[in-house]
Amino acid sequence: MFTGIVQGTAEIVAIEEKELFRTHTVRLPAELLPGLALGASVAHNGCCLTVTAIDGDRVSFDLIKETLRITNLGELQVGDIVNIERAAKFSDEIGGHLMSGHIMTTAEICKIIQSENNREVWFKLQDAEQIKYILHKGFVGIDGISLTVGDVTKSKFCVHLIPETLERTTLGAKKLGHRVNIEIDPHTQAIVDTVERVLAQRDAAAALVAQTLPDAE
């Protein structure tokens, strides 16, 4: 479990490619190393990965076929930077919102509006049907960052980024066309799916009743 508060960034220092499989190694900041052990969970751009090797500050992770398909991690090259968050502890402050580290889809940056102390970034989801889970003032995880949703249209949504977020995360360097990982708030997803299911059952029941009623003379 994660909180969506990025604790630092890390550089990809090595990549080993295999058939439908990849191992990448990052250089973790010193402050994120204490207590790190094999099998620990660490979010990379919001995607939960398991530590498979530790060599000083060089830490390795395995990425399977599904991870490479669903997320933007398969696009990374040596020298690229990722957002990092260690798994949350029970005593940690939940400054963002609870996140699982399970990426639902990706989104492309389609518009950037810059003002003096704010950046408005618009995203277009790869899976357009999932826009129903993006609600105005709701939560969304973008490359592991817990953010509040701004405006939402039928196919796009935006967030507003303060200078602190731009400086401490990789979003400050993102450009038009770049792809980011998206984690939907699970509570929002559960509510939307439940409402859709109830409405579908109601409509089906109404249709059945209509079929059984005698035709009016």
C-alpha positions, 0 to 999 in steps of 0.5 A: 500500500502507498500514499501517493506522496513521492519520497524521491526520484531515482535514475535507471542505471541498468536494464537487462532485457529478456523474452517478455521480461525485464530487470531494471536497476535504479540508484536509490537515494540514501534516505530510502535505503534504511531497512530495505530488504529483498521482497520489499515493495517499492513504487516506480512511477506508481507501479508496485515492484518487488526488490530482487537484488540490492548492491549498495544503493543499486537496487534491482526489480523484475518487470513481467510482461503485463507490467511492460504492457500496461505501464510506461515502465517498458519505455524507460531507458538507462538514464531516465528518472522515475518517481519512488515511494517505499511501501507505507507503514501503519504509523505513516501519515496519509498525506495523499490517498491510499494507493495499491500500486496497481496501474489501471491504464496510461494517459498521454499529456495533451495540453499544458497551460503554464502560469506564474505559480501553477501548471495545468496539465491535461491528460487523455486516457489510453482506455477512454472508457475509464474516464467515468472513474475520473470525477471532478475534485476526486483523486487520481494517481499519476506516475505515483503522485496523488493528485486532485482532479480538476476539470473533466470532459468526455475524453480528458481531464486535468490537474493543477500542479504547484511548484513543489510537485513540479520540483520534487517529481518527474512531472516537472520535466514532462512534455506534450505526448509523454505517457504517464501511469494512471491509478484510479481511486478504487473507492470511486471505481467501486461506487461507479460500478455499483451504480451502473450495476443497480441501474442495469438491473432496474432497467432489466426488471422494468423491461421484463415487467413491460413484456408480461403486461397485456397489450392495451386494447 
